[in-house]
Amino acid sequence: MGLLYEMVLKKRKSAFLMQQLGKGNEAANQNISHKMLDDASTHIKLKIQQTTY
């Protein structure tokens, strides 16, 4: 009984860790997307400034 219980706990723990890792990757991807958008908007603003002067 004890061994089976330990195996179930290990599986749950690894599933939880994989889920946390997935959340970390998702957050990192969102940060990268925001950075790319910021860079693009800055680039566009500079282009607009260059063409208006």
N, C-alpha and C positions, 0 to 999 in steps of 0.2 A: 504494500500500500504506500509506504513512504517513498519508494523509488519512483513510482508512477506520479505521485504528487510533485516530486522534485522536477520530473521531466516536464510536466504541465507548467510549472512555475517558470522554468527556463524558457519554454516556448513563448509564454506570455511576455517575459522580460525582453526577449529578442524581438518580438513583434512590436513591443512598445518602443524599443530603441530604434528600430527601422522606421517607425512612424515619426519619431522625433527627428531622425536624420532627414526624412522626406520634408518635414516642415522647415528644417534648416536650409535645405536646397531651395525650397520654394521662396523663402525669405531672401536668400542670396540672389535668386533669379529676379525677384521684384526689385531689389536694390540695383542690379545691373540695368534693368529696364528703365528705372527712374534716372539713373546716371546717363544712359544713352539719350533719353528724352531731354534732359537738361542740356547736354552737350549740343544736341540738334537745335534746340530753341535758341541757345546762345549763338550758334553759328548763323541761324536765320536772322536773328536780331542784328548781328554784325553785317551781314549781307545787305539788309535793309538800310542800315546806317550808311554803308558805302555807296549805295545807289542813290540815296537822297541828297548826299553832299556833292 
